Amino acid sequence: MLLLRKIISWLAVFVLSANVLHAEVPDTSRLNPQQRRIASSIEQMSEPELILLLDSLFDTDGKDTILFVMINRQLDTLRNSYPKNQFNDGFAFFPGQRFYGSWNTKMLFPYPDSLYKADTLIELDLSPAVSGPFVYPFNGTFTSGYGWRDSAFHRGIDIDLNRGDTVRAAFTGMVRFAGKQGGYGNVVIVRHYNGLETVYAHLWKIKVKPGDIVTSGQLLGLGGNTGHSTGTHLHFEMRFRGVAINPAYIISIQERKLHCEKIALVRTKQGYAVRPHNVVYHIVQRGDNVTKIAQQYGRTVKDIRTFNGWDGNPRLKQGQQVRVVPPTENGTR
Ligand SMILES: [Zn+2]
């Protein structure tokens, strides 16, 4: 239904733009103040933002023709700036296009290292406007975390469930992969508009197919025990360009909600480190200790320990980064 609406809205844009495109510069003098405000921000918008704006304008029955044309032009400009790529499976638009350049529905993680090496810092917008309201994929008991486990690296988290339980999309996006694949068993991968991918493995039944647009909370499949799995559970991963990210950095597993809505992925030797957007860090200098840093930022020692997840006071190394403001205090929520 959503896809249909998207197609209709695109058709509307083409028809509308054909009529107005002759004017070299859209005449914005007829716009009301609110429309003018939107018009002035169009050039700064990313593709997902433009698509969402387009969708919201479509509901106004085409009263904003000038805005439609401006958005369409900006989308053209953005798309012409992307590297030339192979649009597999006939998709001319797919989520996270600027980070990937291709859409592969046959392989779990087709991304070469070169993609991953290209950037050092990527900002991810997880706010409802871009990603839909976050939904915990299944409200079951957390049974296993990300990291080394029995001499193998576990690239996701495990959530206990019974066969047939509803597994839901964590964010809005498009299904990129849905099928059976080795140890993952029946697995669904959803690409989100910010470029993040979420992975839902060991499903009993898959209820979506590649290309489906899913909204957060939508049914993807039924929980099960397929692939390399002992006991029914959901194996859930978060990845960017194929590189796994510890979901606990993004979601509070205890509270089953996001730590914060805007995060920055920072490339490290091992993968991506996740930081709340705009979080404040102190770089440890010679002679610093936790008490001194706490005083410097008007915090208590206990605060600093909490922000950094420390049980006691660790020995600080010069150049180390110490979090001095919690994620909730810098306007990211
Ligand atoms: Zn697992």
Residues whose N, C-alpha, C, O or C-beta is under 5 A from the ligand:
A	BS01	ZN	I157 D158 H235
